[in-house]
Amino acid sequence: HRMTESLSARGPDAQGVWLDGPVGLGHAWLRTWPDSAPDPQPYSLDGCVWIVGDVRIDGRADLVSALSERGCRDLHVESDAGVLLHAYQIWGEACLAHVRGDFVFAIWDARRRRLFCARDQFGVKPFFYAQVPNGLVFSNTLACVRLHPAVPSDLNEDAIGDFLVFGAIQDPSATCFAAIHRLPAAHGLAGSGRVHATRYWTLPIDGSIRYRRMRDYVHHFGALLERAVADRARGGPVGVLMSGGLDSTAIAATVKHVLGAQRADAVQAYTTVCDEVLRDPEREFSQLAADALGLPIRYRIVDHYQVYERWETPELRRPEPESDPLLAVHVNQLQDVAAHGRVVLTGYGADPAFRVPVRYAGELVVRGKLLRLAGEVAQYVLVRHRLPRVRVGALVRRWLGRRSSPGEFPVWLNRDFAARGNFHARWHHVNAKPAPVHPTRPDAYHLLTSADWPFLFEGYDPGVTGVPVETRHPFFDLRLVDYLLAIPPMPWCFDKTILRLVMRGLLPDAVRLRPKTVAPGDPLVALLRRPGAHWVDRFEPVPALHAYVDPARIPPVCGEQDSNAIWMNLRPLGLNLWLQSELAS
């Protein structure tokens, strides 16, 4: 009961507990829509097989149809978790081949005395577990697992080292606590005694979609984008984290179109801007999009914050080390969303899904595919009425054999710790060029399957933020990703051509045709010049920090112009503040 009560921040609307001897399941419910029917969990169809989960299904109608054909009844009144339980009753653990969406769940099958858990394909929802004597403790909230008295709090040195060297844990199955594991994205966890994690899904590499008529590509993509947004917006109200760029404004335009003539405030936009420390064009372009779409827009102004503002408060305490000195901006923006509704959409996923590198044309030339290249460029000119934009600087660097630098290995890492964890070799391995997997879109495939995404998603999870808002990412819809990897890269993915065409008439051309731009700078550089930030270079290390870091070797960051160097050299301070909060608790 105590562990379930600890989930009240992420699930404030109802709580339930089911106990059967040594087995216990608990659930805290977040009502995402005002008219949502209650979702009583833990839930069972027959008193023998029980489910507890955080489940949102894509293509629910298709799954319901398939289950109805196999004899399931009254599915229209079931929650998404209930529909998933029906799928387990029909297909067993193979049900994962039929379920798409954002989900984590655990099913206890009392007849088989077997536990079956899973995390969604891209890892949008988190799942943590720890093997303890005579049992297993699991939750979608790391702090909840830590409440169990049998779970030790010893730190995982490899994970701490990864945070310091890379800014994030590189092992998708690890946490910063040695006894607690993450279930990686697209993995199931099952067993009758000890449990074992296995991968159940891999992003396909063999898709190929070709149409005779060019407009069919656009229509198909537009329909998929609408479904991806509709499955995540359902009835509203819904927020959109909207910059002035194409990706998030396209989501805002689509959700506005999908929800149609519902009440005027069904969709609201939320934007962070810099008004003073940088010449930031995002306010201009986001306001232009909001005006065209008729959306209220709420701005959070980064200039009004100090670095590490309120980091000592419980609302900013994090279950693992955090390096963002402007975390208060992130939390305040989610609190803005929570004042309007409990679902917010992002534009994350578009950049990797549309990724076509500069070398694409050169590789076609090397492979002797000149006619194919000429045909694809001609198609691009036909649909865009201009030649493809090529970043000349990137192309020159490619011809000269130079790639962007992976950064530097931190000089302040404790040398004994670095040697013990073999972090120099690990750094070289992580920064090595990956072997291509996808035959035509290797860069997009590599970026979409990066282990960094689940960690980013966790940063928006209410179990981490303490804000009862569910963040959803339509561009990570499996149907959409499969389609973009299967169509010809040129002309459709290059420069996000197909998205720009779908947005014709929905977004103003100034936004729709705006080229991908590099941010004018990092506001952190300017904020660290303020007098009130100078303490950052003189922080007092806690004794535990010395096991990982040599504080005397940390370069000053106030006055530093290199943004990458600043972020790297702030990690020891992030770890120090987290260790302080751990000691205080």
N, C-alpha and C positions, 0 to 999 in steps of 0.2 A: 504493500500500500504506500509506503514512504517513497519508493522509487517512482510509482505512478504519479503521486502528488508532485514530485519534482518536475514533472512535465507540464505543469499548469501554464507556464509562459508560452509554450508552443501549442498547447491544446486547452484553452481556457473555457470551452463551452460545455464539455461533459467529460466525465472520467468513468472508467469501468475496470473491474478486476475479476478474473476468473481463477479459481484455485481447485486443483484436484491432486491431493497428496503432495508429492514433491514438485509438481508442475504448476507454475503460475504465469498468467499473462495479464498485462495491464495496458490500458489505452487511454490517451487524452485526445479529445476531438477538437479540431479547429473548423468552425463553420465558415466555409469560404464564400458562400452566397447567402443573402438574407432569407431566401426561400428554400434553402437546402433542407431536405428531410433529415431527421436524426439518423446518425450512423452508429448504432449501438455496437460497440466492440468491447471485449472479445466476442466473436460471433460464430455461431455454429448452425448448420442445417439439420443436423441429426443428433447433436449431443455427444458425438464421438470425435469429429474432426473440427478443430477450432482455428480461427484465423484472427490475427491482429496485424494491422498494417496501416501504412500511409500510402494510399493507392489512388492514382488518377489514370484512367484508361483512355488511350487514343483509339479512334474508330470503334467506340463502344457498340454502336448499332450493328456493325459487322460481326463482332464477337458474340453479341446477344443472339443474332440470327443463327450463327453456327451452333451455339449451345441449344437453341430452341429446336433445331433440326435433330438434336440428339436426345430430346426428351425433357429438357429443363423447362420449368414453367415459372410464370410470374416474375420474370427477370426485370420487368420494367419498374418494379418497386424496390429492387435490390440496389444497394450502394455499389460503388465500383469494387470495394473489397468483397462484397457478397457475390458479385459476378465472377471475380477471380476465384473465389472458393468453389463456385459451380464448375469453373474450368478445371480446377484440381480434381474435383469429383469425377469428371469425365475423362481427362487425359493424364491424371497423376502428375508427376514431376515434369512430364513433357509439356505441361500447360504453358511453360515459358516460351515455347515456339509460337504460341498463339496470342500472347499478350504484349502490347506495346503501350508505352506511356511513361510516366514518372512514378516509380513505386519502390517501396521496400515492404516486406511482409514476412511473417513467420506463421507457419501452419503446423499445429500439433495434431498428429494422427494417432489417437489413442489406441486404435485397433492394432496398429503396427508398432506402437511405441517409438515413433520416428518423428524427428523435427525436420522441417523443410523451410528454408528461408531463401530470399533472393533480393538482389538489388537491380534496378533498371539498367538498360543497355548503356546509357551514357553516364550513369552515376549521378543523376540529378538529386536523388534522395540518399542520405547517408545511412550507414549501418555499421555498428560496432559490436564486438563480442569479446568475451574472455572465458577461457576454460578455467574452471575452478574445481577443487576436489568434489567429485561426485556430481558435477553439473556444468551448466553453461549459463552465462549471464549475457544478455544482448539488449540493444536498444538502438533507436535512431538518434540518440543523444549521448554524446561521450560522457558528459557529467553524470548522467543517470547510471551508466555502467560503473563509474567510480564510486557510487554510493554503496555498492555491495561490500560488506565487510571482508569478504574473501578475496577481493581484487586488490593486489598491492599497487602502490603508487611509484614504484621504481621507474626511473626514466630510461628511455630507449636512446642510447648514445648515438646510434646510427641516424636516427630521425632528428635528433638535436643537431648533429653535424650537417645533415642535409639542409635544415633550415638556415644554418649559418652560411653554408657554401652556396646554396642555390636559391634560397628564399622559400623553398617548399620541400616537403618530404618527397623523395623520388620513388620510394617503394609504395605502390598503391595499396598494399595490405598492412602497412604499418601505421602506428600512431606514435606520439611522443612518450607513450607509456609502454614499457616492455611487455606487460601482461595483456594489453588490450590491442586487438587487431581491428583493422578496417576490412570490410568485405569489399573487394574491388568491384568496379562497374562491370555489368554483364556476367556476374558470378552468382551461383547458387551455393548454399551451405546446407548440408544435410547429414544426418546420421542418427543412429539409435543409441550410441554411447558417446564416443568422441565424434565430432563433426569434421567434415572435410569440405573445402571450398573447391568448386570446379567451374570453369568457364562454360557458359551455355550459348553464347552468341559472339560472332565476330562480324564486323562491318564488311559487307560483301565487296568483292573486287571484280566480279564477272558480269555486272549489269551492262546492258547495251540497249539503248532506246534510240531508234531512228524513225523519223517521220518524213514523208514526202513533202508535206506542206509546212513551211516554216512557222505559220501561225499556230499550228498544232502544238509546237513546243511551248509557246507562250501561254496558250489556253490551259494546257495540262499543268504547267507550273503554277499559274494563277489559282487553279482549282485546289491544288495541294496546299498552297499557302493559306487559302481561306479555311481549309479543313484544319490545318495545324493551329491556326489562331482560334477558330470556333471551338475546337476541343479544349482549349485552354481558357477561353473567355466565358463559354456557356452563357450564363444569364447576366453577368455584370452585377454590381459595378466593378470596373477593372481599371488599374493604373498602368501607365507605360513609362518606363525609364527611358526618356527620349532626349537624345542630343540633337544637334542640327544636321547629323549625317544621314545617309540614305537608309541604313539598316533599321534603326529604331523608328524613324519616321514612317518607313514602310509598314512596320508592325502597327503603329498607331493608325495609319490610314486603313489598314485591313480590318482591324478590330472595330473601327468606327463604321466601316462598310458592313461588317458581319452583324453587328448589333442593331444596325438600321435605325429606325425611328423610335428607339426607346428613350427614356427620359434624358434630358439634355446633359446631365452630369454623370451619365453611365460610364464615360471614359474621361480620365484626367491624365495629364502629362506631368512628369517630374524631371527636372533638369538641374544639374550642378554647373555653375559658371564661375568664371573669374572676371571681375569687372575692373580691377585695378592692377593686380600684380602681373597680369599678362594681357596682351591684345587678343582676346578670346572671341572668335566669331560665332561661338555656339549660341549665345543669346539671340543674335540676329536671325540665324537660320532656324533655330527651334521655335522662335516666336512666329516666323514666317509660316512654318508648317502648322503650328497650333492655330493661327488665324485662319488658314485655308481650310483646316479640318473642323473648325468650330470647337476646339478643345480648350478648357481651362488649363492653365499651366502654372506650376508652382516652382519657383527657383530657390535653390540653396546656393548661397554665395560663398565660395571657398575663402575669399579675402577676409571674411568675418571670423575666421577660426585661427587659433594658435596651434602649433604643432604639439601633438600629444595632449590635446585638450581633453580633460575629464578622464584620462586613462586610469585614474585611481578609483573611479566609480564602479559599482557593481554592473551597471548597464554596458560597460565597455570591457568587462573582464572576458577573456576568451579561454576556451578549454585547452588550447595549444598556443605556442608562441606566435605572435603576430608582429608584422613589420610595418604596417601602414600607420604613419603618424597622424593621418587625417581620418582615422576611424570614426570620429564623432560625426563627420559629414555623412558618411555612409549610414550610420544608425539613425541620424536625424531625418534623412531622406526616407528611410523605411517607416519611420514614425509618421511622417507626412502622409505616406500612402495609407497607413493604418487608420488615419482619421477619416479616410474616404471609403476604404474597402479593404479586402483581405487578399486580393490577388493582384500581382503586378507582372507585366510582361517586359522582356528585354529583347535587344537585337543581337545578343551573343550568338555566335555560331555562323553568322553570314560570312564573315571574313574567311574563315578556314574552308567553308563549304564552296565558296566561289573561287578559291585560290587557284590562279593560273600563273606560274612564275614566268619571268622574262625569258628564261632559257627554253620555254616550250617551243617557240618558233625555231630556235637554233638546233634543237634536238631533231625536229622534223627534217631540217636540212641535212644534218649529219646522217640520218637514216635514209636519205634519198627520197623523202616524201614531198618533193617540191610541188607536184600537182595538187596534193592534198592541202598543203599550206596555202597555195594560191587560191584554191577553192574556198577555204575557210576565211581567208582575208577578204575575198570577194563577198562572201555572205555577210561578214561583219560590216563592210561598207554599205551593203544593201539595206541592212536593218538600222544602222546608226548614221548613215549618210556622212561618214568621215572615215579617215584612216584610223587604225588603232593607236591609242596613246601608248607610247613607250617611254619609260623613265630612262633617259639617256645615261644618267650617271650610273644607274644600276647595270645597264647593258655594258658600259665601258668597264666597270669593275669585273663583270663576268668574263669579258674578253681577256682582261689582264690576269685572270685566274685568282682574283681576290674576292673573298666573301666577308660578310660582316663579322667582326670580332665577337667571340663568345664572352668577352669580359675577362677579368683577371681573377686569379685565385686569391682569396683574402689573406693579406700578410699577417693579420692579427689572430689567426686561428692558433690555438695552443699547439705547439709543435708535437708534444707527446700525444695529445689527443688526435691530431691529424695523422700521425704515423700509425697509431693504434687502429684507427678506422680506415686507413688506406685512402684518405680523401683526395689526395692528388690524383691517384689512378682513377678514382670514381669521377672526378671532375673531367678528366680527359675522356672517359667513356661516355658521360652524359652529353658532352659537347661534340662528340664525333658525329659525322654526317650519317644519318640513318640509311639503311639499305632500302631501296624502293620496294613497295609492296603492291601498290595499285598500278596497272599497266599504263594508264593514261593520265592519272591524277595523283602521282605519288606524294606531292607536297600537301595537297588537300587531305589526303588519307592520313598522312602522318600527323597533321595538325588536329584533325577531328578526333583522333584516337589518343591524343596526348593525355598523360596522367594528370596534367595541370587542371583540366576542366573539372573533374569531381571536387578538387580542393577549392576552386573558385565557386562552384555551386554551393558547397558547404558554407561559404562565407555569407550566403544569403538565407541559409536555413534558419527558421525561427528557434531551433534548439541552440543555435550559436548566437544569433542577434538578440534573442529575448523579445522580439517584436512579432506579434501574431499576423504575419504576412507571408503568403506563399508566393515565391518567385518562379515564374515559368518562362521557358525559352523556346518559342516556336520554331526557330531555325534549326533546333536540334530534334525536330520531329523526324522519326526514322523514314517515313514515306518521302519527305522532302529531301533528306540527305541521300537516300538511295537514288532518287530521280536525278539530282544534280551530279552525282558520280557516274551516271549512266548515259547522259546526253553528251554530244560533242562539246569539248571545252571552248572551242572557238566556233561561232561567235558568242555562245550563250553565257558562259561563265566569265569570260574575259571582261574585265571592267564592269562586272555584274550586269551585263547587258539585258539578260532576261528579266531581272528584277526592275530595271529602269523602264522596260517596256510595259510590264504589268502595272506599274505605278502611273502610267500616262493617264492624265485626267483625274487622278486621285491626289497627287502631290503637285505643288507649284514647280515649274521647271527649274527655278533657281535652286531648289533642294533636290529634285529628281535627277538633274543632270550635273549636280555638284561633283567634281572629281574627288577621289579619295585624297585627303590631305593629311599631312603630318602635323601633329599638334604644335602650336607655336612655341611651346616650351613646357616645362614642368613647374607648376606653381610652388612646389616644395622648395625649389632653388631660391625663389624670392622670399618665401615665408621664413626660411632659415636665416635670412639676413636681418630679420627684425631683432631688436635688442632683447626681447623676451625669450628668444630661442637659444641664446648663447649657452645656457645651462646644458644643452645637449652635448656639447663638447667637453663638459666637466662633470658628467654624471658619476655618482658614487657606486661602484660595482659591489654587488652582494658577494660574499665569499664563494658561493657556489658557482659564480660565473667564471672564476679563474680556472676551473677544470676544463673549460671549453675555449676560453678567449684570453689573450694577453692584452689587457686594456691599454697598457702603455703604448702599444703599437697601432692603435686605432687612429687613423688620420682625422683631422677636424673636418666637419661637414659644413659648418657655417662659413659662407663665402665660397664654397666649392661650386664650380659651374657645371661639372659633369654630373648629369642626373643619375646615370647608372652607378657611378662611384658613390653618390649620396645614398642611394637605396641599399647598396651592399654594406656600406660602413655604418648604417643605422641598425643593422640586424643585431649586433651585440646589445644595443640599448633595448631593442624589442625583447630579446631574451631576458635581459636583466629585469625589466619591468614585470615580465611574466613570472620569473622566479620569485620576485618579491611578493606577487599576489599569491603564489602557491604557498610560500612560507606563512603569509598572513592568514591563510585559510586553514 
